[in-house]
Amino acid sequence: MSNLDNALRELREKRSLAQIEIDKLDQIISGIESLNGTGVPHKAIQPARMVSVPAKRTMSAAARRKISLAQKARWAKQNGQAPKAKRKISPAGRKRIAAAQRVRWAAVRAGQTKAA
């Protein structure tokens, strides 16, 4: 067993030395490519190593809103403020505003006809 352990240790050492050499070569190649202006890094050309890539997850709009509101509440708590609720206007108030705006525009239009 000792011979196998020694052989395995030697192989691992050789592999790590080879990996260091590959990394050095990659750095040299990247440096030359940046001087040459090719713009394509050497690492992008190499096939991906055996690394698992996490699956891309999407989040629903409701979940994003829930997280957003929770974070806003945390910020408000940190700053000593209560989270502000959106103000809603009543239908009667909306009608009063619309009527007042119509009066204002009528006055503007009346002023334009006198000037013309």
N, C-alpha and C positions, 0 to 999 in steps of 0.2 A: 504494500500500500504506500509505502514511503516514496517509491519511485514514481507512482502515479501522482502523488501530491506534489512532488518536485516538478514533474513535467507540467502539471496543471498551473503551478505558480509561474513557471518560466513562460508558458504560453500567455498567461494574463499579463505578465510584464512586457512581453513583446507587443501584445495588442495595445497596451496603454502607450508604449513608445511610438507605435505606428499611428495611433490616434493623435498624439502630440505633433508628430510630423505632418499629418494631414491638416491639422489646424493651422500650422505654420504656413503650409503651402496655400491654404485658402486665404490667409491674410496677405500673402505676397500677391496672389492673383487679384484679390480685391483692390490692392494698392495700385497695381499696374492698370487694371480696368478703369479706376478712377482717374488716373493720369491720361489714359487713352481716350476717355470720354465716351466709352461704349454705353455706360449707364446700366448695363445688365450685370447685377452682382452674380458671382460664381455660385453662391449658395442657392440662388433661385433656380439654377439649372440642375442642381443635384436632386436626385429623387429623395422624397421625404423618408426620414428614418422611421423606425418602428415606434412611433409615438402615437398614442391614442388622442384623437382630436375630439373634444366634447361636442355633442350635438348642439346646434343652434336652437335656442329656445325663444319662442315668442310669447309675449305677455298680452293679455287682453287689455282693452282700454279701461275697463272697470278696475282691473288690478292696478294699472298704472295710476289711475286717479286716486285709488285708495292709498297707495304708497305716497303719492304726492301730498295728499291731505295730512297723512300721518307725519311726514317730514316737516310740513309747514307748521303743524302743531308743536313739534319738537323745537323748531326755531323760535316760535313765539314764546314757548315756555322758557327757553334759554334767555331770551331778551326781556322776559318779564311782561309779555303782552299776551292777551287772550286772542285766539284766532278770530279774525273778523269774518262775520257772516255776510253774504251778499245781500244787499238791500233790494227789496222788491217794491215796486210802485203799484198802487191799487189801480184798478180800471178807471175809477172816478178821477183820480189824480192825473192819470194819463190823458183823459178827455179834457181836463182843465188846461193842461200844458198844450195839447194840440189846438184848442180853441184860441189860446193866447198867441200861439205862433201864427195861426191863420190871420189874426188881427194885425200882427206885426208885418206879415208879408203884404197884406192889403194896403197898409200904410206905405210900404216901400214902393209897391206898384203905383199907388196914387201919386207919389212923389215923382216917379219916372214919367208919368203921362203929363204932369204939369211942366216938367223941364223940357220935354220934347215939343 
